């Protein structure tokens, strides 16, 4: 059986249900899987610079909204 998972701290969370009883001993082989390849990363960056201007403006608006939300959340967490 081969499954994917995500490591957080000392825990590996599986991305799918596995049919193994709780507390069963399992053997895990770790294979580092990059989220995207370097070539895919380069292509995405290249694609970003070829987005039509009107679409870029929409992305900028979304980014500004997210930034405002982030700052609002930060302000809420500050002691008064």
Backbone as XML, in Angstrom:
<?xml version="1.0"?>
<chain id="A" units="angstrom">
  <residue number="1" name="UNK">
    <atom name="N" x="0.858" y="-1.169" z="0.000"/>
    <atom name="CA" x="0.000" y="0.000" z="0.000"/>
    <atom name="C" x="0.905" y="1.234" z="0.000"/>
  </residue>
  <residue number="2" name="UNK">
    <atom name="N" x="0.562" y="2.216" z="-0.817"/>
    <atom name="CA" x="1.313" y="3.464" z="-0.872"/>
    <atom name="C" x="0.316" y="4.604" z="-0.708"/>
  </residue>
  <residue number="3" name="UNK">
    <atom name="N" x="0.571" y="5.482" z="0.257"/>
    <atom name="CA" x="-0.325" y="6.607" z="0.498"/>
    <atom name="C" x="0.500" y="7.872" z="0.660"/>
  </residue>
  <residue number="4" name="UNK">
    <atom name="N" x="-0.148" y="9.016" z="0.527"/>
    <atom name="CA" x="0.517" y="10.298" z="0.748"/>
    <atom name="C" x="0.093" y="10.848" z="2.099"/>
  </residue>
  <residue number="5" name="UNK">
    <atom name="N" x="0.953" y="11.661" z="2.675"/>
    <atom name="CA" x="0.651" y="12.298" z="3.944"/>
    <atom name="C" x="1.430" y="13.590" z="4.081"/>
  </residue>
  <residue number="6" name="UNK">
    <atom name="N" x="1.139" y="14.323" z="5.134"/>
    <atom name="CA" x="1.809" y="15.592" z="5.428"/>
    <atom name="C" x="2.379" y="15.501" z="6.832"/>
  </residue>
  <residue number="7" name="UNK">
    <atom name="N" x="3.659" y="15.844" z="6.973"/>
    <atom name="CA" x="4.329" y="15.791" z="8.269"/>
    <atom name="C" x="4.171" y="17.122" z="8.981"/>
  </residue>
  <residue number="8" name="UNK">
    <atom name="N" x="3.769" y="17.068" z="10.227"/>
    <atom name="CA" x="3.694" y="18.253" z="11.088"/>
    <atom name="C" x="4.242" y="17.835" z="12.434"/>
  </residue>
  <residue number="9" name="UNK">
    <atom name="N" x="5.393" y="18.389" z="12.792"/>
    <atom name="CA" x="6.028" y="17.982" z="14.036"/>
    <atom name="C" x="6.415" y="16.520" z="13.945"/>
  </residue>
  <residue number="10" name="UNK">
    <atom name="N" x="5.975" y="15.725" z="14.918"/>
    <atom name="CA" x="6.280" y="14.291" z="14.923"/>
    <atom name="C" x="5.121" y="13.458" z="14.388"/>
  </residue>
  <residue number="11" name="UNK">
    <atom name="N" x="4.139" y="14.114" z="13.766"/>
    <atom name="CA" x="2.949" y="13.424" z="13.276"/>
    <atom name="C" x="2.904" y="13.483" z="11.753"/>
  </residue>
  <residue number="12" name="UNK">
    <atom name="N" x="2.521" y="12.381" z="11.131"/>
    <atom name="CA" x="2.278" y="12.354" z="9.695"/>
    <atom name="C" x="0.790" y="12.125" z="9.505"/>
  </residue>
  <residue number="13" name="UNK">
    <atom name="N" x="0.120" y="13.101" z="8.915"/>
    <atom name="CA" x="-1.317" y="13.002" z="8.675"/>
    <atom name="C" x="-1.527" y="12.469" z="7.265"/>
  </residue>
  <residue number="14" name="UNK">
    <atom name="N" x="-2.255" y="11.369" z="7.162"/>
    <atom name="CA" x="-2.498" y="10.779" z="5.847"/>
    <atom name="C" x="-3.572" y="11.576" z="5.114"/>
  </residue>
  <residue number="15" name="UNK">
    <atom name="N" x="-3.447" y="11.623" z="3.801"/>
    <atom name="CA" x="-4.402" y="12.365" z="2.993"/>
    <atom name="C" x="-5.599" y="11.518" z="2.578"/>
  </residue>
  <residue number="16" name="UNK">
    <atom name="N" x="-5.589" y="10.271" z="2.986"/>
    <atom name="CA" x="-6.702" y="9.375" z="2.680"/>
    <atom name="C" x="-6.880" y="8.402" z="3.835"/>
  </residue>
  <residue number="17" name="UNK">
    <atom name="N" x="-8.033" y="7.798" z="3.910"/>
    <atom name="CA" x="-8.314" y="6.816" z="4.957"/>
    <atom name="C" x="-7.525" y="5.545" z="4.670"/>
  </residue>
  <residue number="18" name="UNK">
    <atom name="N" x="-6.951" y="4.971" z="5.711"/>
    <atom name="CA" x="-6.242" y="3.702" z="5.531"/>
    <atom name="C" x="-6.899" y="2.652" z="6.407"/>
  </residue>
  <residue number="19" name="UNK">
    <atom name="N" x="-6.928" y="1.428" z="5.912"/>
    <atom name="CA" x="-7.602" y="0.342" z="6.608"/>
    <atom name="C" x="-6.596" y="-0.398" z="7.499"/>
  </residue>
  <residue number="20" name="UNK">
    <atom name="N" x="-6.174" y="0.279" z="8.569"/>
    <atom name="CA" x="-5.245" y="-0.295" z="9.539"/>
    <atom name="C" x="-5.833" y="-0.010" z="10.920"/>
  </residue>
  <residue number="21" name="UNK">
    <atom name="N" x="-5.907" y="-1.006" z="11.780"/>
    <atom name="CA" x="-6.489" y="-0.771" z="13.107"/>
    <atom name="C" x="-5.662" y="0.231" z="13.914"/>
  </residue>
  <residue number="22" name="UNK">
    <atom name="N" x="-6.323" y="0.969" z="14.788"/>
    <atom name="CA" x="-5.619" y="1.881" z="15.690"/>
    <atom name="C" x="-4.602" y="1.098" z="16.507"/>
  </residue>
  <residue number="23" name="UNK">
    <atom name="N" x="-3.503" y="1.741" z="16.817"/>
    <atom name="CA" x="-2.410" y="1.177" z="17.607"/>
    <atom name="C" x="-1.664" y="0.049" z="16.900"/>
  </residue>
  <residue number="24" name="UNK">
    <atom name="N" x="-1.947" y="-0.175" z="15.620"/>
    <atom name="CA" x="-1.199" y="-1.186" z="14.875"/>
    <atom name="C" x="0.173" y="-0.617" z="14.535"/>
  </residue>
  <residue number="25" name="UNK">
    <atom name="N" x="1.181" y="-1.459" z="14.583"/>
    <atom name="CA" x="2.524" y="-1.030" z="14.211"/>
    <atom name="C" x="2.633" y="-1.059" z="12.691"/>
  </residue>
  <residue number="26" name="UNK">
    <atom name="N" x="3.164" y="0.016" z="12.116"/>
    <atom name="CA" x="3.327" y="0.095" z="10.665"/>
    <atom name="C" x="4.759" y="0.513" z="10.353"/>
  </residue>
  <residue number="27" name="UNK">
    <atom name="N" x="5.212" y="0.185" z="9.180"/>
    <atom name="CA" x="6.524" y="0.572" z="8.704"/>
    <atom name="C" x="6.322" y="1.679" z="7.680"/>
  </residue>
  <residue number="28" name="UNK">
    <atom name="N" x="7.011" y="2.794" z="7.872"/>
    <atom name="CA" x="6.842" y="3.948" z="6.992"/>
    <atom name="C" x="8.157" y="4.213" z="6.272"/>
  </residue>
  <residue number="29" name="UNK">
    <atom name="N" x="8.106" y="4.278" z="4.951"/>
    <atom name="CA" x="9.271" y="4.649" z="4.163"/>
    <atom name="C" x="9.073" y="6.102" z="3.735"/>
  </residue>
  <residue number="30" name="UNK">
    <atom name="N" x="10.034" y="6.951" z="4.078"/>
    <atom name="CA" x="9.910" y="8.377" z="3.789"/>
    <atom name="C" x="10.540" y="8.682" z="2.437"/>
  </residue>
  <residue number="31" name="UNK">
    <atom name="N" x="9.768" y="9.312" z="1.585"/>
    <atom name="CA" x="10.253" y="9.770" z="0.291"/>
    <atom name="C" x="9.813" y="11.207" z="0.153"/>
  </residue>
  <residue number="32" name="UNK">
    <atom name="N" x="10.780" y="12.116" z="0.159"/>
    <atom name="CA" x="10.469" y="13.542" z="0.064"/>
    <atom name="C" x="9.880" y="13.834" z="-1.309"/>
  </residue>
  <residue number="33" name="UNK">
    <atom name="N" x="8.671" y="14.394" z="-1.321"/>
    <atom name="CA" x="7.989" y="14.703" z="-2.568"/>
    <atom name="C" x="7.804" y="16.216" z="-2.639"/>
  </residue>
  <residue number="34" name="UNK">
    <atom name="N" x="8.514" y="16.885" z="-3.555"/>
    <atom name="CA" x="8.331" y="18.330" z="-3.654"/>
    <atom name="C" x="6.916" y="18.656" z="-4.116"/>
  </residue>
  <residue number="35" name="UNK">
    <atom name="N" x="6.395" y="19.757" z="-3.610"/>
    <atom name="CA" x="5.042" y="20.149" z="-4.005"/>
    <atom name="C" x="4.986" y="20.436" z="-5.492"/>
  </residue>
  <residue number="36" name="UNK">
    <atom name="N" x="5.988" y="21.141" z="-6.012"/>
    <atom name="CA" x="6.106" y="21.361" z="-7.447"/>
    <atom name="C" x="7.582" y="21.283" z="-7.808"/>
  </residue>
  <residue number="37" name="UNK">
    <atom name="N" x="7.863" y="20.935" z="-9.034"/>
    <atom name="CA" x="9.250" y="20.860" z="-9.477"/>
    <atom name="C" x="9.785" y="22.262" z="-9.738"/>
  </residue>
  <residue number="38" name="UNK">
    <atom name="N" x="11.090" y="22.366" z="-9.826"/>
    <atom name="CA" x="11.694" y="23.669" z="-10.131"/>
    <atom name="C" x="11.200" y="24.184" z="-11.480"/>
  </residue>
  <residue number="39" name="UNK">
    <atom name="N" x="11.057" y="23.295" z="-12.457"/>
    <atom name="CA" x="10.574" y="23.709" z="-13.773"/>
    <atom name="C" x="9.146" y="24.240" z="-13.680"/>
  </residue>
  <residue number="40" name="UNK">
    <atom name="N" x="8.295" y="23.565" z="-12.894"/>
    <atom name="CA" x="6.923" y="24.042" z="-12.707"/>
    <atom name="C" x="6.920" y="25.401" z="-12.006"/>
  </residue>
  <residue number="41" name="UNK">
    <atom name="N" x="7.813" y="25.562" z="-11.019"/>
    <atom name="CA" x="7.911" y="26.835" z="-10.306"/>
    <atom name="C" x="8.308" y="27.958" z="-11.268"/>
  </residue>
  <residue number="42" name="UNK">
    <atom name="N" x="9.315" y="27.695" z="-12.118"/>
    <atom name="CA" x="9.750" y="28.699" z="-13.094"/>
    <atom name="C" x="8.622" y="29.044" z="-14.065"/>
  </residue>
  <residue number="43" name="UNK">
    <atom name="N" x="7.885" y="28.008" z="-14.499"/>
    <atom name="CA" x="6.794" y="28.245" z="-15.439"/>
    <atom name="C" x="5.691" y="29.093" z="-14.797"/>
  </residue>
  <residue number="44" name="UNK">
    <atom name="N" x="5.390" y="28.835" z="-13.531"/>
    <atom name="CA" x="4.356" y="29.629" z="-12.852"/>
    <atom name="C" x="4.778" y="31.092" z="-12.713"/>
  </residue>
  <residue number="45" name="UNK">
    <atom name="N" x="6.045" y="31.313" z="-12.414"/>
    <atom name="CA" x="6.541" y="32.688" z="-12.321"/>
    <atom name="C" x="6.461" y="33.360" z="-13.690"/>
  </residue>
  <residue number="46" name="UNK">
    <atom name="N" x="6.871" y="32.629" z="-14.725"/>
    <atom name="CA" x="6.792" y="33.162" z="-16.093"/>
    <atom name="C" x="5.345" y="33.486" z="-16.449"/>
  </residue>
  <residue number="47" name="UNK">
    <atom name="N" x="4.426" y="32.568" z="-16.108"/>
    <atom name="CA" x="3.004" y="32.782" z="-16.389"/>
    <atom name="C" x="2.476" y="34.017" z="-15.672"/>
  </residue>
  <residue number="48" name="UNK">
    <atom name="N" x="2.963" y="34.251" z="-14.454"/>
    <atom name="CA" x="2.520" y="35.404" z="-13.684"/>
    <atom name="C" x="2.814" y="36.707" z="-14.419"/>
  </residue>
  <residue number="49" name="UNK">
    <atom name="N" x="3.967" y="36.751" z="-15.094"/>
    <atom name="CA" x="4.346" y="37.970" z="-15.804"/>
    <atom name="C" x="3.687" y="38.100" z="-17.172"/>
  </residue>
  <residue number="50" name="UNK">
    <atom name="N" x="2.981" y="37.063" z="-17.605"/>
    <atom name="CA" x="2.291" y="37.142" z="-18.888"/>
    <atom name="C" x="0.777" y="37.251" z="-18.714"/>
  </residue>
  <residue number="51" name="UNK">
    <atom name="N" x="0.333" y="37.461" z="-17.485"/>
    <atom name="CA" x="-1.097" y="37.643" z="-17.219"/>
    <atom name="C" x="-1.524" y="38.989" z="-17.815"/>
  </residue>
  <residue number="52" name="UNK">
    <atom name="N" x="-2.661" y="39.022" z="-18.513"/>
    <atom name="CA" x="-3.142" y="40.299" z="-19.041"/>
    <atom name="C" x="-3.314" y="41.336" z="-17.932"/>
  </residue>
  <residue number="53" name="UNK">
    <atom name="N" x="-3.092" y="42.589" z="-18.270"/>
    <atom name="CA" x="-3.113" y="43.679" z="-17.297"/>
    <atom name="C" x="-4.405" y="43.705" z="-16.483"/>
  </residue>
  <residue number="54" name="UNK">
    <atom name="N" x="-5.551" y="43.511" z="-17.119"/>
    <atom name="CA" x="-6.815" y="43.576" z="-16.373"/>
    <atom name="C" x="-6.903" y="42.470" z="-15.325"/>
  </residue>
  <residue number="55" name="UNK">
    <atom name="N" x="-6.343" y="41.308" z="-15.616"/>
    <atom name="CA" x="-6.336" y="40.227" z="-14.634"/>
    <atom name="C" x="-5.379" y="40.530" z="-13.493"/>
  </residue>
  <residue number="56" name="UNK">
    <atom name="N" x="-4.249" y="41.169" z="-13.800"/>
    <atom name="CA" x="-3.291" y="41.534" z="-12.751"/>
    <atom name="C" x="-3.936" y="42.504" z="-11.769"/>
  </residue>
  <residue number="57" name="UNK">
    <atom name="N" x="-4.717" y="43.428" z="-12.286"/>
    <atom name="CA" x="-5.374" y="44.403" z="-11.411"/>
    <atom name="C" x="-6.311" y="43.694" z="-10.430"/>
  </residue>
  <residue number="58" name="UNK">
    <atom name="N" x="-6.998" y="42.658" z="-10.902"/>
    <atom name="CA" x="-7.887" y="41.891" z="-10.021"/>
    <atom name="C" x="-7.075" y="41.183" z="-8.933"/>
  </residue>
  <residue number="59" name="UNK">
    <atom name="N" x="-5.924" y="40.600" z="-9.308"/>
    <atom name="CA" x="-5.056" y="39.947" z="-8.331"/>
    <atom name="C" x="-4.541" y="40.945" z="-7.314"/>
  </residue>
  <residue number="60" name="UNK">
    <atom name="N" x="-4.214" y="42.153" z="-7.764"/>
    <atom name="CA" x="-3.728" y="43.196" z="-6.845"/>
    <atom name="C" x="-4.827" y="43.553" z="-5.846"/>
  </residue>
  <residue number="61" name="UNK">
    <atom name="N" x="-6.063" y="43.683" z="-6.323"/>
    <atom name="CA" x="-7.183" y="43.992" z="-5.422"/>
    <atom name="C" x="-7.365" y="42.892" z="-4.378"/>
  </residue>
  <residue number="62" name="UNK">
    <atom name="N" x="-7.288" y="41.647" z="-4.817"/>
    <atom name="CA" x="-7.430" y="40.525" z="-3.887"/>
    <atom name="C" x="-6.312" y="40.563" z="-2.847"/>
  </residue>
  <residue number="63" name="UNK">
    <atom name="N" x="-5.073" y="40.821" z="-3.298"/>
    <atom name="CA" x="-3.938" y="40.912" z="-2.385"/>
    <atom name="C" x="-4.115" y="42.025" z="-1.367"/>
  </residue>
  <residue number="64" name="UNK">
    <atom name="N" x="-4.625" y="43.166" z="-1.821"/>
    <atom name="CA" x="-4.861" y="44.287" z="-0.908"/>
    <atom name="C" x="-5.924" y="43.933" z="0.131"/>
  </residue>
  <residue number="65" name="UNK">
    <atom name="N" x="-6.974" y="43.241" z="-0.293"/>
    <atom name="CA" x="-8.019" y="42.825" z="0.645"/>
    <atom name="C" x="-7.453" y="41.855" z="1.686"/>
  </residue>
  <residue number="66" name="UNK">
    <atom name="N" x="-6.669" y="40.909" z="1.227"/>
    <atom name="CA" x="-6.062" y="39.947" z="2.157"/>
    <atom name="C" x="-5.126" y="40.658" z="3.128"/>
  </residue>
  <residue number="67" name="UNK">
    <atom name="N" x="-4.383" y="41.636" z="2.649"/>
    <atom name="CA" x="-3.469" y="42.388" z="3.509"/>
    <atom name="C" x="-4.251" y="43.173" z="4.563"/>
  </residue>
  <residue number="68" name="UNK">
    <atom name="N" x="-5.363" y="43.798" z="4.158"/>
    <atom name="CA" x="-6.200" y="44.531" z="5.125"/>
    <atom name="C" x="-6.750" y="43.573" z="6.188"/>
  </residue>
  <residue number="69" name="UNK">
    <atom name="N" x="-7.209" y="42.398" z="5.747"/>
    <atom name="CA" x="-7.718" y="41.409" z="6.696"/>
    <atom name="C" x="-6.631" y="40.966" z="7.672"/>
  </residue>
  <residue number="70" name="UNK">
    <atom name="N" x="-5.441" y="40.751" z="7.151"/>
    <atom name="CA" x="-4.319" y="40.316" z="8.001"/>
    <atom name="C" x="-4.000" y="41.381" z="9.042"/>
  </residue>
  <residue number="71" name="UNK">
    <atom name="N" x="-3.969" y="42.644" z="8.614"/>
    <atom name="CA" x="-3.689" y="43.725" z="9.560"/>
    <atom name="C" x="-4.802" y="43.865" z="10.593"/>
  </residue>
  <residue number="72" name="UNK">
    <atom name="N" x="-6.047" y="43.675" z="10.166"/>
    <atom name="CA" x="-7.169" y="43.756" z="11.105"/>
    <atom name="C" x="-7.069" y="42.642" z="12.146"/>
  </residue>
  <residue number="73" name="UNK">
    <atom name="N" x="-6.719" y="41.439" z="11.702"/>
    <atom name="CA" x="-6.550" y="40.322" z="12.637"/>
    <atom name="C" x="-5.413" y="40.603" z="13.612"/>
  </residue>
  <residue number="74" name="UNK">
    <atom name="N" x="-4.329" y="41.191" z="13.123"/>
    <atom name="CA" x="-3.179" y="41.517" z="13.969"/>
    <atom name="C" x="-3.595" y="42.533" z="15.024"/>
  </residue>
  <residue number="75" name="UNK">
    <atom name="N" x="-4.342" y="43.547" z="14.624"/>
    <atom name="CA" x="-4.786" y="44.581" z="15.570"/>
    <atom name="C" x="-5.686" y="43.988" z="16.654"/>
  </residue>
  <residue number="76" name="UNK">
    <atom name="N" x="-6.539" y="43.027" z="16.292"/>
    <atom name="CA" x="-7.431" y="42.398" z="17.262"/>
    <atom name="C" x="-6.646" y="41.640" z="18.312"/>
  </residue>
  <residue number="77" name="UNK">
    <atom name="N" x="-5.482" y="41.089" z="17.933"/>
    <atom name="CA" x="-4.688" y="40.277" z="18.853"/>
    <atom name="C" x="-3.815" y="41.105" z="19.783"/>
  </residue>
  <residue number="78" name="UNK">
    <atom name="N" x="-3.658" y="42.382" z="19.510"/>
    <atom name="CA" x="-2.809" y="43.233" z="20.328"/>
    <atom name="C" x="-3.497" y="43.575" z="21.647"/>
  </residue>
  <residue number="79" name="UNK">
    <atom name="N" x="-2.756" y="43.491" z="22.770"/>
    <atom name="CA" x="-3.361" y="43.858" z="24.054"/>
    <atom name="C" x="-3.674" y="45.348" z="24.092"/>
  </residue>
  <residue number="80" name="UNK">
    <atom name="N" x="-4.720" y="45.677" z="24.754"/>
    <atom name="CA" x="-5.130" y="47.102" z="24.853"/>
    <atom name="C" x="-4.753" y="47.666" z="26.192"/>
  </residue>
</chain>
